[in-house]
Amino acid sequence: MPLEIRAPFLLNRRSFLSQTTTGLSSIALTQMLAAENLLQQRDSTDENSPIRPVLDPENANQAREPHFAAAAKNVVVIFCAGACSQIDTFDYKPELIRMHGKPMPGEDVITFQGGQGSLQKSPWAFRPRGQSGKMISTLVDHLGEMADDICFIHSLTGKTNTHGPGENFMSTGFTLDGFPSIGAWATYALGSENENLPAFVAIPDPRGKPQSSVNNWGPGFLPAVFQGTDFNADAPIRNLARPSRIPVKRDLATREYLKRLNDEHLSKFPGDTDLSARIASYELAARMQLSVPEISDVSTEPAHILKMYGADDTENDLKAAFARNCILARRLIENGVRFVQLFNGAYQTGGEGTSNWDGHKVLKKQYDVHGPILDQPAAALLKDLKQRGLLRDTLVVWCTEFGRMPTFQQGASGRDHNPAGFTAWLAGAGVKQGFTYGATDEFGYKAVENVATVYDFHATILHLLGINHQRLSFYHNGIERRLTDVHGSVITDLLTRT
């Protein structure tokens, strides 16, 4: 607005007094805040101040130093979608066997789908494994062979008994949508050591995506570059390949011309970080056209490796497909991908518990399907990482969104949801081997010894990566946001060093 038009308003007594009052109030507020030291810039060396990584918009995934010496450089998470039963896998309860068929003592329990029937022992026998003598179910015999390499947590607790929010909570630390996944937080903090592959890869189950889908590997309010890239051994990254009708020479020429235009535009607007990030993503995609097809082609693996994983199983196609995904996970870790999320089980297709571990109605029949798909391939992944020396720098995590009840549901032969006490385990870099932490009660219902939360679980994973979970933050909507919110403590008893 020209000055001659604005002048009457500027010289108006009412406007003058109004603006003067506002200005004096602002000065007074500034003095009050300054007196309370609320206007001071927080010292970045303050041990309690937030740590927000400084990101290069042209290479947001460049490798960054951890907050302190890290035990692990990479992470593989094996996520069993559908709430895998701790009662039938890793949490042995002799008293449950003794009380089989009797009511659970205490109050009547009403869970997700209603009332509970009697206590039910596992349909699978438990056997002592390895030098540790850990009792593990015959449902997961191959994983049982690795017991001396695993650190079990039997006292994990959740905040919800619903699958979608449960997956959110285990993957993001919040039951609601819209929060960054743990993989996004890890790559935001540390970046990646490979410029030709995504820093964070999610490998969906051969049967499809989990119930919360991209929430499990989404960036939330973090920059979009930290979202996980989802593909598996049989379903390549979408829209990555060059269309067959376009010759290679023309594709390269077009790419070069586009780069020239982008660089010219960027030189005119050097502060345009969105454009820089977009250019960087295009350039990564171009490099991935060569790197991803090569790393996804597990057929180049030796026959004995395919056999070890079960990828050559001609009688169980789903097991063979999941085995190929496990091999892909190992190859990604070998090539410096920071965080790999490997899913076993998908959102309901074909009915409840058919495509995941949600065994409400006919647990024995359904778990006899799911067990073999998981067991040999997941155990082989652990064994293969170990024999290649990769387990020294890699943390392997096994988890599920919550556990299941020690009772069968009324009128059914399956177990209902139970977030009050369930199992997860860690193996590899920085964690004790053949170790058990925490316990549920005598029936496997509630955590009673060394009770741990998902916040503690996340804090421990970040700690092993050299990240201070209380300081890694992102300022969003006026709040310093953290993966662990305002909760969580590192479970130091699990660590080989603190």
N, C-alpha and C positions, 0 to 999 in steps of 0.2 A: 504494500500500500504506500503511495507517495507521501512524503512528509507533510505536504500542504493539506492532505486529507486527514492524516493522523494527528496533526497539531492541535486541533480543538479538543480532542480527547486527552492528549497529553497535558494540556494546560487547564483542563477542567478540574475545579477544586475537589470534587467528589472522587475523581479518579486519582488525583494526587494523594489525598488522604488515605484512600484505600490501599494504594501501592506502598505508601510509606509505612502503614501499619503492618502489611505483610512482610516488608523488608526488615523492620525492627523485630518482628516475631522470629524471623529466620536467624537474625543475628543472635538473639537470646537463646534460641534452640541450639545453635552451634556452640555457644559458650557452655551451655549445660552439658552437652555431649562431650565436649573437650575436657571438662572438669572430671568426667567419669572415665576418661581415657577410651571412649567409645569411637573416636574418630581416628585413632592411630592405626596405621598400617600394621598388620600382624607380621611379626618377624618370621621369615620363611624358615629360619633355623630353630624356631620354637618347637620343642618336641611334641607339642599338642596342636600345632597349627595344621590346617588342611593341606594336603599335597594334591595339587592339580597338575598333571603333566603338561609341559609346554609342547604343543603339537605343531609340526610343520605341515601346513595345508597341502603342500605338494607331495608329502610322504608321511602321512599321519601314522603309518604302521612301522616306521623305522624303529629299530631296536633301542630301548631305553634301559637305563640302569635300574635295578630293583632298589627298594628303600634300604635294604641291608642284605648281607650275604644270603643267597638263596640256596636251599637244598635241591630244588627242582627247577628245571628250565621249561619243561613242557608238562601238559596234563592231558590224560585221556579219561573221560567220564563214560562209564557204561551205565546207561539209565534204563532200568527195567520198568517200562510204562505199564500202568494198570494196578500197581501196588502188589509187588511180589511178597508172598507170605514168608515171614521170618521163621514161623513155626515149622515150615516144611522144607527149609533150606539150611540155615546156619545157627539157629537158636534152639539148642537141645534142652528139653525139659522132661526129666524122668518122672516128675510128679504128675505131669499131664498124661503120661502113659499109665501110671497107677490109677489115676482118677478117670480114665477113659469111660465115656458113657454116663457120667454122673453130672449133676448140676454144678455150675461154678459157685463156690461158696461166696457168701456176701449178698449184696443187693442185686436185684434183677437189672441187667444191663440192656438198655435200648440203644442200638447203634444206627448206622446210616439207613438200613433197609428194614429196621424194626427189631422185634424181640429175638432173643438168642435161645438156642436149644442147649444140648448138653456139651460138656467138654469132649473134644475129639483129638486123639493122638494123631500124629502125622501118618498118612498111609505109607510113607517111605521109612525104612529103617535108618538109623544113624550109626556111623562107625567112627572109631578114633582114627585120626589121620596124622601121618608124619611123626616127627620127633616130639612135636608139641602135644600130640594126642588129642587135638581138637576134634570134637564130635560134629560131624557134618553129614547131611542127608545123602542117601544114595541117588536122590533126584539130580544132584550135581556132583557126580563122582569125579569128573575131571577137575573141576574147581577144588574139590576136596584134596586132590593130589598136591595142590599148591598151597595148602594150609600153612606151611612153615614160612611162606613168603608174605602172608597176609596179616594185616592189623585190623581186627574186628571191633566194631562199635555196636554194642547190643542195647544201648540205652538212649537211642535217638528219639526225639519227640517232635511232633508237628503241631500245626495250628488249625488244620481243617481236615475233614474226612470226605471231601469231594475231590474228584480226580483233577479237574481243570485247575482250580485254585491250588491243589496240592502240587501239581507239576510246576505251576508258577512259583510257589513258595520254595520248592527244592532248587529251581533253576535261577530264581531272581531274588529270593529273600522276602518277597511280598506275595500275598495271595491275589491281589488285584492285577489287572493288566497294566502295561505301560511302563514297567520298570526294567532296567538293563539286566541282562543275564550275566551269570558269573563269568562266562567266557568273554563277554563284551568288556566287563570290568578288568579282566586280566590283560586283555590286549590293549585297552585304554592305558593301563599302567605301564606295560612292558613292550608293546609293539611286537614285531616279529623278526626272526633272523633270516627269513627267505623272502626275497622281493618278487618271486615269480609265482607264489601261491598265496591264498588268503591266510591271514594270521589266525583265523578262527573258522573251523569247519564243523558243521553239523552233519552227521550221517544218519538219515532216517532209516528205520527198519524196512526190509523188503516189502512188508505188508502195507506200508504207508506211514504217515506222520503221526506223532502223538496227539493227544486230545488238545493241548494248548498250542500245538503247532509252533509257529515262529516265535511265540512268546518265550519258548525255551532257549532260543538262540538270538533273540532280538536285542537291539541296542537301547530300547527305551528312549530316554531323553539324552543319552550320549550321542555324539556325532554318528551319523548313519554308517560311516566307514567301519565302525566296530561291530556291525551286525555279522553274525556267522553266515557263511556261504553254505547252503545245503545241497548236497549231492551224495550219491552212494556209488558203489561199484557197478551197478546195473542201470542207474538213471543219471546220466551226465548233467552238468550244469546247463540249464536252459538257455537257449539263444546264444551259446558261446561259439559254436562251430560256424565256419564260413559257409553260406549257401552254395550248393554245388554248381549253380548256374553262374556264379561269379568267379572268373579266373583268379588265380593267386596273384598274378601280376597286377591286375586291376585293383584287387583288394588292398595290396600294399601301397599302390599309388594313391588310392583314395585316403588311406590312413595317414600317409605322409602329408597330403594336402590339408587334411583336417587338422593335423598337428600344427602346420604352418599358420593356419587361420587362428587356431586357439592361442598360439604363442604371440601372434601379432595383437590379438585382442587383450591378452593378459598384460602385454607391455604398456598398453594404454590405461589399464586399470590394475596396477600392481597390488592393490589392497583387496582385490576381490577373491577372498578365500574360498567361496563357493565354487567359483570357476576353477581355481587351482585344484580343489578336491575332485571336481568332475573330470578334469583332464587326467589326474592321477588314476582315477578309477578306470578310465578308458585305456590308459596305458597298461594297467595291471591286467585288464581283460585281454588285451592283445598278447601279453606274455603268457597268460593262462591258456590261450589257444594251443600253445605248444606244451606247456608243463602239465596241465590237468589230464588230457588224454593219455599221456605217457604214464603218469602216476596212478591212474585209474585202471590201467590194463593189467590186472593181476594174473592174467594167463601167462605172463612171462616169468612167474615164480616157478622155482624147481618143483618137481612132482612130489618130493618128500615134504615140502612146506605146505602144498595144497592138501596133502593127506593129513598132516598134523592138525591143520585147522578144520578139516572136514569139508573143504571146498570141492572135493571130488566125489562127494556123496551123491550117488545117482538115485537113491531111494528116498531122500528127504530134500526136496528142492529148496524149502525155506531155510533149512539148516545150512545148505551149501551157499545160499545167497547171503545169509548173515555171516558166514565164514569169510566170504569175499569182502564184506564190509569190514571185518576185523583185520584182514590183511591190508586193506586200504588205510585203516587207522594207523597201523604200524608204519606203512610207507610215508604217510604224512608226517608222523613224528620223526622218522629218519631224515626227512627233508626240512626240518626246522619249523614246522607249523606249531604255533604256540599252544593252541587249545583245540582239542578234538572231542566232540560230544557224539557218542555212539549209542543209538537207540535200539533197544530190544523190545518189541511190542509196539503196536499202533493203535490209533483210535478205533473204537468198536466197528468192525465190519463183519457181518455174518452172525451177529448176536453177541450177547454179553459174555466176555471172557474168551471169545473165539480167537481174537487176534492179539490179545495181551494177557496180563497176569491177573485179571479181575475175576477171580474164581469164586463167584457167589453161589452158584447152583450145583455144579458137578466138578468140584475141584480136582479130583483124581484124574478124571478123563481129560480135562483141559491141561493140567500141568504135565501130564504124560506127553502132551504135544509140545508145550513151551520149554520144558526142561532140556530136551535134546537140542533144540535150536540154539539155546544160550550156552550150554555147558561146555562142550568140546571147543567151539570157536573162541569163547572168552578165555578159557584156560590156556589155549594155544597162544593167544595174544600175549598173555602174561608171561608164558614160557619163552616165547620168541623174543620179546623185548629183553628178557633176562639174558638169554644166550647170546644176544648181539651186544650186550653191554649197555643197552639203552635204558634199562631200569635204574641205573645209577643216577640219571638226570631226569627221569620221567616219573611223575606221580600218576598211578592208576587208581581211579575212584569207581566203586560200584555203589549204586544207590537206587532208590525207588521213592515214589511220592509219600507213602506211608505204609504201615504194616497191615496185618490181618488178625482177626480174633482167634483165640484158642478154642472157641466153640464153633459149632456149625449153626447156621441160621435155622430158625424154626421152619420145618417143612422142606428143607433143602440139604444138600450134601456139599456145601461150600461155606467159606468164611467171609464175614462182613469186614468192612473197613475198620482200621484201628490206628489212629495217630498217637496213641498214648505210650507206645513203646515199640520200636522196630529196629532193624539192623541195617548198617551200611559198612563198607570196608574200604581200606586204603592199602596200597602196596607200592613199593618202590622207593623213590628218592625221599630220604629224611624221616621215614616212619619205621617203627619197630617191626620185626618179623616174628611171626608165630605168636602174636600178642592179642590179648582180649581185654577190652575196656568196657566197663559198665555191665549192667545186667537188668533184665526184666524180672518180674516176680516169678513164683514157682510155676505159673502156667504160661508165661510169655505174654501177659496182658498189658501190664504197666511197667514203665521204667522205674526202678527203685534204687539202683546203685549207680553213682556217678552220672546222674541224669544230664543229658546233653540236648541242646537245641540245634535246629538247623543253622541258626546264627553262629553257634560255636563251630559247627561243621565247616561253614563257609570261612570263618575267621582262620581256621586251621589250614585250609587249602591255600588261602592267600598268603598266610605266614610261610608256608613251605615254598612259595614262589618268591619270597623275599619282599612281600607287600604288607605294610601295616594297615590292617583293616579299619582301624580307627581314624586314620589320617587320609587314606585315599578317598577323594571326594569329587563331586561335580556340583557346582552351584546351579540350582534349578528352582525357579519360582520362589526365590527368597530363602531357600533351604539348602544347607550343605548336605547333599545326599550321599549315602554310603550303601554298599551292598548289605551290610549288617544293620542298617538303620541306626538305632542307638543302643544296640544290644551286642552280645557275643563276646566270648573269651576263647583264646587259643587253647586247645586241649593239649597241654604240654606233656602229659603222661604218654602220649602216643609217639612223641618225637625222639629221634636218636640223639639230637642235641637241642637245647633250648636257647 
